[in-house]
Amino acid sequence: MIFHYQPLVSWPFFFGILAILWLIGMASFYFQWKKRTKAGRIVLRMLFFFGFVTCLSLLVLRPQRKLAPQERQILVYEDGLDKATVDFWKDTLKTRRTVALSKYKPGMEKVILLGDNFDRAALYPLKDLDFQWILPERQGGIRALSWKGFLRKGEVQRLAFEVFSEKEKSTLAVSGAKHDSTSLKKGWNTGLLEFYPSGLGQAEFPLTLDKDTLVSVRFFIGAASPKKYHFQLGFPGAETRMLESWLREKGETVSEEIKLSRETVLQSGNSANTLQVLLVDPAQLGLRSVQDAVKSGNAALIVVNVAQPVETAKNLNRLFGTDFQVEQSTQNESRTLKNVMEALPYFFAERAGQKLLQERSIAIQYAGSSPVAMSLVSASYPLALQGKTGEYDLIWGELFGLLEPDESHAWRMEAPLLTGFSKELQLMADSLPEQLAWEADTLTWSRSPVNPYLVSGSLQVEDSTWVRLDSGFSVFAYGKDDLPSLQAAALIHEIQQSATQNPTGESKLGNPISPWIWMVGMLLFLGLLWLEPKLS
């Protein structure tokens, strides 16, 4: 049996007192021996004294029996949770003890909390404990869910999820949108749903699992800002022609500049003073106008029609301070991606500060305030020609969504906003207010030390409803009944962050031995020391 101790006094003080007691005891026995007391009686008295000192030492040291892992933990479950779920986790964790949360009293054991529906008052007994939380595994259980609270019309919405499925195969989908479903396997599934919502203003799309609605995904769709996509190329190919047509069909402003030779330049479209995305081939990177547009932060840059990826990457790194690294993947003339799109037989190495798309065939990195992208895709247009417009939309919609420069007035917020919990809200604008008044509350902004046109604040709403912040943005606050597991996760995270952690760690957990044992032992041996001379 293994013990550890939690002494009431410091070790030097303890050993000092112990030495004094032994000195007094040995002196007493010495004088008794000088008085020619029988050796047997002296030995008996020494045993009684040894027992007294041992009990006193153990009373001060407070020994605790080190518990086995199964004895060290207790399963505390949500009130009203079905017995089958409790028994399942009790057997899975090999835990001997279980108790309802309302009946739990804090002790020295390791707490494992089971459930998905709690309030602050119920979790109060756990406020200073380092406990582990387990979410029940049931069909449609949500452990994580997030999406953009604000996006422009035509922008792709991305919904990250972690959902549990009891079936071997089920389908998670966003109803009312295109290209918005994915297959789930049995157990916890993590993934990303991408879809293009339609309409303007407050939007609501049900998230369904096998046609059962899990939650309504609510966000705000703002009006699309005018943008200008400018193609500056040496020679237009089928790839860029299809991309220009696709952008025009989306209602975007597209201009073109084809430099056939030093004297022959073909231009089309106007050059409206709006947000720009420049699409160039490697030969145009030496132009001062292209370099100035990127370095001034007025345009995002995409390098297409790449023939020599290693040299092009080095040129971009030299001009804009990026860190693109290209590696050859095969000796073939091209490589085919999973979506049957053709790319050069190279791929981008993963580097800090870069985002890689399409099986590492597209890389994005910021050069100052402007995003710079390089594409190794050689033929995506066959997808559109074959009628696979959805796949084509996803490829270029994702890229342009990440490359568009900051707009003069834009909101940024990650949804969902949970009632009772704060969420960071950002506003990008030319003229920034010091405060934002909405309904009966006021939100105070803090200005970004890096970007003078960006402010942020913490938004907290107590009621489950749409909250209108201005004419161009509203946010929905989800109540406990809408997303109970996410509410529980936020509450538990808040409690664990503010808890006073035990610095000695879990390894010190044990079962304390009652101090009454040592106190009774002390009295017993003292009584024997007093009684022994009387009996003789």
N, C-alpha and C positions, 0 to 999 in steps of 0.2 A: 504494500500500500504506500502511495507516495503522498507526502505532506509538503505544504509550504506555509510560511508564517507571515503574520502581519503584526509585528510587535508594537506595544503601546508606547515604548520608549526607544531611544537610540541604542544601538548595539554596545557602544562603549559604556553607557550608563548601566545597561543591563548586566554586563559582565563585571562591572565594578561592584554593584550591589551583591551579585552572586558571590564574589570573592570575599566580601565582608561577612556574609552569612556563614560561608564555610570556615572562615577564620574564627568567628565566634563559636561555632559548633565544635571545631577541632580543639579549641582552647578548653571548652567545657569538658570534653571527653578526656583531655590530658589531665585535668585536675582530678577527675573521678578516678582515673588510673593511678594517680599519685596517692589517692586515699585507699588504694588497694580494693577497689570495687571489682567484683567478679568480671572476668573477661566476657562471659556469655551475656551478662546484662549490658555491658558497654556496647557489644556488637548489636544487640537488639535495639538499644537506644539510637545507635548510628543508623540502623535501617529505618527507624521511624523518622529520624531527622532527614535522611536522604529522601524519603517519600514526601515529607513536607516541602523541602526545597524543590523537588521535581514538580509537584503540583503548583507551587507558586510560580515557577519558571514558565510552565505551560499556560498559566492564567495570563501572564504578561505577554508571552509570545503569540498567543491566539492562533494555534495551528488550524489549518483547514485541509480537509481531505480532497486531493485532486480528483476531479470527476472524470469519468470516461466520456467520450464525445456524446453518446446517447443520453447521459445523465446531465451534461452541461447545458442542454438546450430544452426549450419548451415551445410548443406550437401554440401561439395565441391567434385565434381566428375571429373573423368578423361575426358579430351577433346576427343570428338568423341564417348563417351559411349552412347548406345542407350537409347532413352527416356523411354522405358518400364521399363528398369532396374532402372533408376533414380526415376521414379514414384513409383515403387514397394518399394524401400528403403525409399523414402520420407514418404509414408503411414505407413510403418512398424515402423519407428522411430518417427512418428508423428512430423516431422520437418516442420516448416513453410517456411523456406528459403532454396533455392538451388542455386548454382552458379558453372560454369565451373572453373576448376583450373586456366586456363590462365587469367580469369577475376577476380579472388579473390584478395581482398585487406585485409590484416590482421586487425582485430578489437578486441573487447573484448569478442566475442562469443566463445563458445566451438565448435571446428572444428571436423567434422566427414568426413574422406577422403574415397571416394569410387572409386575403380578401381584396375587394375592389371598391368598397363603398364605405367611407369613413367621414367623420367630421372632426373638427379640432378638439372638442370636448372629450370625445371618445379616445383620442390618441394622447391625451394629457399624461397618462401614466408612463408613456414611453418617451417623454420629452428629453430625458437626460441619458437615454440608453442608446447604445450602438447596435441597433437591431437590423435584421435582414427582412426584406419584404418580398413576398411571393404573390404573383397574380394568378388566380385560379385559371386553369386551362379549360375554357369552354368555347363553343362555336361562336365566332365573331368577337372574341376578346381582343381589345385594342391595348397594346403596350406603348405604342408611339404613333403619332400622327401629326403631320405639319404640311402647310402649303403657304403660298403667297397671299397675304391679305389684300394686296392691291396690285393690279396689272393693267396694262393698256390693252385696248381692243386689238385683237389679232395676235397678241402675245401668248405663248404657250404657258399653261398652268402645270406645275409639277407638284404632285402630292406624294410625299414620302410616308411610308406606313410600316408598321410591324403588327401583324394580325394573326390570330390563332385560328386554325381550322381543324375540326375533328375528323374530317373526311379525307380519304386518300387523294381526292382531286376535287377542287371547287374553284369557282370563278369570282374574283373580286373586280368590280367594275364601277365606273362613274356613269350613272344614267344621264342621258340627254346630251352626250358629247361623243366625239369620234376618237377612235384609237385610244381607248381608255380602259381596257380590261387586261387582266393577267391571271394565269392559273396558279393556284396555291396547292401545296402538298400538305400532308398531315403534319401538324405541329406549328411552331411559330414561323412565320414567313416575313421576310424583310424585302422591300422593293420600292419601286418608284412608278407612279402612274403619270403619264403625260397626255394632256388633251387641250384642244383649242376651244375655249368657251365662246359663245356668241352673246350678243346683246350689249347693253350698257347699264351702268349703275349697279344696284344690289343684285347679286347673282346667287343662285342656290342650285346645287347639283347633288342628288342622293348618292351616297357611297353604299353599294350593295354587295352582299356576299350570297351568291346563289339566289338572287332576287329578293333577299331579305335586307331591308335598309338598316345599316349600322348607324349612320349619322348623316345629316345634311351638311355638305361642304358649302359654306357661305363665304363670299368674298366680294370685293368691289371691282368693277370693270370701268376704267376711265377711258375717256375718248382718246383715240390715237392721235399722237402729235405728228405733224408733217415731217417727213424725213426724206433725205436725198441719198440715193445710192448711185455712186459715180463709178463707171467702169473705165479704166484707163489701161489700154492694152496695145500690144504690138500687132496682134492679129486675133480676131474673134473666132472661136471655135464653137463646136456644137454644145460644149459644156456651158460656156458663158452665155450663149444665145438662149438656151433653155432657162438659165437662171434669170436673165433679164425679163423674159416673158412671164416667168412665175411671179416676179416682184411686181410687174405691171398689173397682172391679174389680181394681186392683192391690194391694188390701189396705191402703191408706193410711187414716188417720183424717181424716175430712172433717167440718168444721162450717160452719154457714152463719148469717149474720145479714143479713136483708133489712129495710132501713129504708124502708117504704112512705111514712111520714109522720113528723112529730115524735112523734105519740102511738102509731103502729102500727109495731111491730118484730117480725118473725118470726125465730125462732131454731130451729136444729136441730143435733143432735150435741152432744158434750160438749167441754169445754175442758181436756183433759188437759195437764199441765205437761210438754210435750215440745218438740222442735224445731219451729218454726213457719215457714210460708210464707204470707204474707198476700196475698190477691188482692182488689183493691179497684177501684172505678171512680173517676174524677177527683173526684166530689163528696165522697168520703170522706177526701180528703187533708187537709182542714181539721180532722179530729177529732184531739184531743189523744192519745187512746189509740193511734191509728195512728202518729203522729209519734214518740211515746215508745218504741213497740216497735221501730221502726227505729233510732232514735238510740241506744238502749241496747244494740244489737247482738243482741237476742233474736229478731229475725225478719227474713226476707228479704221484699221487697216487689215485687209485680207489679201494674202499673196496666193494666187491661183495659177494654174497652167505651169506648174513647176516641172522642170525637166531634170535639173541637177540639184537634188534636195540638200546635199551636204554643203555645196558652195552657197546656195541660197540661205541656209540657216546661218552660216558664218557671216554672210553679208548683213543679215538682219541683226545679229548680235553686235556687229561693229557699229552699225548706224544708230540703233535704238537702245543698246545696252541690255538686250534680252539674253536668254540663256537656252536657246533651242539646241537640242542635241539629237541628231538623226543617226539611226543605225540600220544597216541593211538586214532584211529578214530572209530573203531568198534570192537565188540567182535567176529566177524567172523574170520575164519582162513586166509582170504585174502580179498583184495578189488580189484575190477575191474575198470580200468581207462577208459576214453572215447574211447581210441583207442583199447579197449578190451585186453589190456595188464594186467597181474596179478602183484600185489604188496602186500607187507606185510600190515596188518591192522594198519599201523602207518603213520604219515606224519611229515614233518619237520616244526617246528615253524619258522616264519620269524625273522631273526636276521640281524643286521647291518653287512655289508661286505660280505654277502652270496648271491648266486644266486641259485634259486630253479627252478627245471625243472620237467616235467611230473607230474603235479598236486601235487607238493611238495613231490614227491617220490625220488628225487635226489637232493642233496645239494652240493654246491661247495664253498670252501673258501680257501684263500691263507694262507699258513703257511710259513711265511717269503717270499721267492721268488718262492716257489713251490705250485702249486694248489693241494688241497686235496679234494676228492669227496667221498661221501658215498651214496650207492644205496640201496633203499628198493625194487627195482624191483626183483621179484622172477621168472617171466616167460615172457620173450619177444620173445623167440625162436619160439613159435607157429605162430607168425606173418610171419616169414620167411618160415616156413613149409607150411603155407596156401597160399603162393604166394604174400603176402602183403609186398614185399621187399621195397616199397617206404616208408611205415610207419616205418619199421625196420631201414632203412637208416637214416631217420630223427632223430630217438631216439638216436642212437649211434653216428651219424655224428655230431649232435649238442653237445653232451657231449665231444667227443674227440676234437672238434674244440675249446672248451673253456679250455681244460686241457693241451694241448700241451705246453711244456716249451718254453721259448724264444729261437729263432734260432740265429745262429751266424751272419746272415745277413738278415734283414727283414725290409720292409717299412711298415709304418702305416699312413693311411690318410683316412679321411671320405669324400666321394663324395656326391654331386657334387661340383666341383670347379667352381665358377662363375667368369667370366671375370670382372676385375676391383676390385675384393674383395680378401683379403688375406685368406689363409687357412693354418692351422697348419699341418706341415709335420714332421714325426718322422722317424729316421733311427736307427736301432739296428745293430751294427757291432763291430767286434773285434778291427779293426783299423778304427778310425773315422777321417774324414777330417775336417779342420777348415772351409772350404768353399766348395760349390758345384757350379761349372760353368755349365750353360746350355744355349745354343744358345748365345744371346748377354748379358745375365744377370748373376748375381752371387747371390747365396743364402748363407747367413752367419748362421752358426749353433750356438746354445747355448747348452752347455753340462748340462745334468741333474745332480742336486746336490745329488740325491739318487742313480741313476744307472750310473756307469762310462762308460757303453757301449751304452748309449742312448743319442742322440742329437736331437734337434728339431729346426725348423725354420719356417718362414712365407713365403709361396709361393703365388705370385700374378702374374697373366697372363692377358694381355690386349686383346689378339686375341683368337677367338674361334677355337681351333685346338688341336691336340695331341701334347703334350710337352714331349720330351724324356729327362729324367733326368739321366739315365745311361742305360747300356745294359740290366739291369734287371728290369727296371720300367719306365713306361710312364703314364702320366695323361692327361685326356681330360678336357679342359676348355670350359664350356657352356656359350654361348653368350646370349644376351637379347632375341633373337628370339627363342631360344631353351626352356628356362624356364623363361618366363617373370614374372610370379607371384613370383618366388623365388628371382629373381633379385630385384623386387619391395620390397619384404619383407626385403632383406638385406640392401637395400638403406634406407628404412624407419627406420629400427633398428639403422642404423648408424646415421641418423639425430636425432632421439629421444635420443640416448645416448649422443650426443654432445649438445643438446638443453639446454638453460638456463631455467630451470623450474620455474614457478611462485610459490614462497614459500607460498603464501596465499591460494592457492588451488582453485578449481573450484567453491566453494561456494561463492567467492567474485565476480564472474562475474556479471556484471550489465550493465544497459544502462545509461551512464552519462547524466546529465541534462546540457543543454548549459549554459556556464558561462555568455553569453550575457544577459540572463534574469535577473541575479542578478546585472550586471553592469547597465543595463537600469533602474532597480528598484532603485539603489543607486542614480543615477542622477535625477530620478523623485522625490524622497523624499527630496533630497537636494534642488531641485528647489522649491518644495512646502514650505520648511523651509525659503527660501529666499523670496518667493513671498508673504507669508502670512502677514508679517508686512507691505508690500507695499499696499496691498489691504485694510488694516484696517486704 
